[in-house]
Amino acid sequence: MLLGDKVKKIICFLLLVASFNAYSFSPYWLGVGSTTRNFSSAQKDENGNTVKFGFNPTVFLGMSFPFFFPGTFLSPAIGYGKHSGQDDAKRSEIILQYHVSQEVTSFFLFQYGFSNTITKVSGKGGTVVLNNGGSTATFYTPDTAKTSYMASLDLGGEFIFTSSMGTRLQVSIDRFLSSKARRVSHIATLNYYF
């Protein structure tokens, strides 16, 4: 019985490896783009305007390989992003993506899955006064480095231009299990398959 289980595992592994050639693109990709956190919920200036798009450079390195169903691929990736703000705080993120890609057409992939984000925030300390509706409020900036962890539920799509280029838009529901801390973010990247 034990030998039968090992043989099944070996056969499944060989079938998975042999199916790599079935993927129409190179399995490795590099994405360059921007991440916007707290979409339409974070205040960005003294007039009370909220963040819709922020240029926060982000780089991803990932791979795609066939999964059990035709046209379905596992697409894990690791990313690094830098964020800047008015308060002179420095923020960097490491993003770990656990995604599944589903071929809808020959030029469009639907993607879904989860991400874990490790965020490090540091700064010189101090305060920033911002408009808070009809009045102003004082917000404190960090004076030491702090690290936080966040999980998100991700949905997105990728348009494939050529066999080596595509563009992806992903919408994330950050802290999706918390009714109070839940926020929406988005990531847009230009991807190169190599």
FENBEL-V632145 format. One record per pair of residues at least 12 apart in sequence whose ideal C-beta (glycine too) atoms are under 6 Angstrom apart, sorted by sequence separation. I is the first residue (numbers start at 0). J is the second residue. D is the distance in whole Angstrom. If there is no record, write none. Layout:
i->I j->J d->D
i->I j->J d->D
This chain:
i->80 j->92 d->4
i->98 j->110 d->5
i->99 j->111 d->6
i->155 j->167 d->6
i->37 j->50 d->6
i->99 j->112 d->5
i->126 j->139 d->6
i->155 j->168 d->6
i->171 j->184 d->5
i->79 j->93 d->6
i->98 j->112 d->4
i->155 j->169 d->3
i->61 j->76 d->3
i->97 j->112 d->5
i->125 j->140 d->5
i->170 j->185 d->5
i->78 j->94 d->4
i->97 j->113 d->5
i->153 j->169 d->6
i->154 j->170 d->6
i->35 j->52 d->5
i->59 j->76 d->5
i->60 j->77 d->6
i->169 j->186 d->5
i->35 j->53 d->5
i->77 j->95 d->6
i->96 j->114 d->5
i->122 j->140 d->5
i->124 j->142 d->3
i->153 j->171 d->5
i->59 j->78 d->4
i->122 j->141 d->4
i->168 j->187 d->5
i->76 j->96 d->4
i->94 j->114 d->6
i->95 j->115 d->5
i->151 j->171 d->4
i->152 j->172 d->5
i->33 j->54 d->5
i->34 j->55 d->5
i->57 j->78 d->6
i->58 j->79 d->5
i->120 j->141 d->5
i->167 j->188 d->5
i->33 j->55 d->6
i->75 j->97 d->6
i->94 j->116 d->5
i->151 j->173 d->5
i->34 j->57 d->5
i->57 j->80 d->4
i->121 j->144 d->4
i->152 j->175 d->4
i->166 j->189 d->5
i->167 j->190 d->6
i->33 j->57 d->6
i->74 j->98 d->4
i->92 j->116 d->5
i->93 j->117 d->4
i->149 j->173 d->6
i->32 j->57 d->6
i->55 j->80 d->6
i->56 j->81 d->6
i->120 j->145 d->5
i->149 j->174 d->6
i->165 j->190 d->5
i->74 j->100 d->5
i->92 j->118 d->5
i->31 j->58 d->6
i->55 j->82 d->4
i->119 j->146 d->5
i->72 j->100 d->4
i->91 j->119 d->5
i->30 j->59 d->4
i->118 j->147 d->5
i->163 j->192 d->5
i->71 j->101 d->5
i->90 j->120 d->5
i->29 j->60 d->6
i->117 j->148 d->6
i->70 j->102 d->4
i->88 j->120 d->6
i->89 j->121 d->5
i->28 j->61 d->5
i->116 j->149 d->5
i->88 j->122 d->4
i->27 j->62 d->5
i->87 j->122 d->6
i->115 j->150 d->6
i->26 j->62 d->5
i->26 j->63 d->5
i->114 j->151 d->5
i->26 j->64 d->5
i->114 j->153 d->5
i->86 j->127 d->5
i->112 j->153 d->5
i->22 j->65 d->6
i->111 j->154 d->5
i->21 j->65 d->6
i->110 j->155 d->5
i->34 j->80 d->5
i->18 j->65 d->5
i->109 j->156 d->6
i->108 j->157 d->4
i->107 j->158 d->6
i->88 j->140 d->5
i->88 j->141 d->6
i->106 j->159 d->5
i->86 j->140 d->4
i->47 j->130 d->5
i->45 j->129 d->6
i->45 j->130 d->5
i->42 j->129 d->6
i->24 j->162 d->6
i->40 j->182 d->6
i->37 j->182 d->5
i->38 j->183 d->5
i->38 j->184 d->6
i->38 j->185 d->6
i->36 j->184 d->5
i->35 j->185 d->5
i->34 j->186 d->5
i->33 j->187 d->6
i->32 j->187 d->5
i->32 j->188 d->3
i->30 j->188 d->4
i->31 j->189 d->6
i->30 j->190 d->4
i->28 j->190 d->5
i->29 j->191 d->5
i->28 j->192 d->5
i->27 j->193 d->6
i->25 j->192 d->4
i->24 j->192 d->4
i->25 j->193 d->5
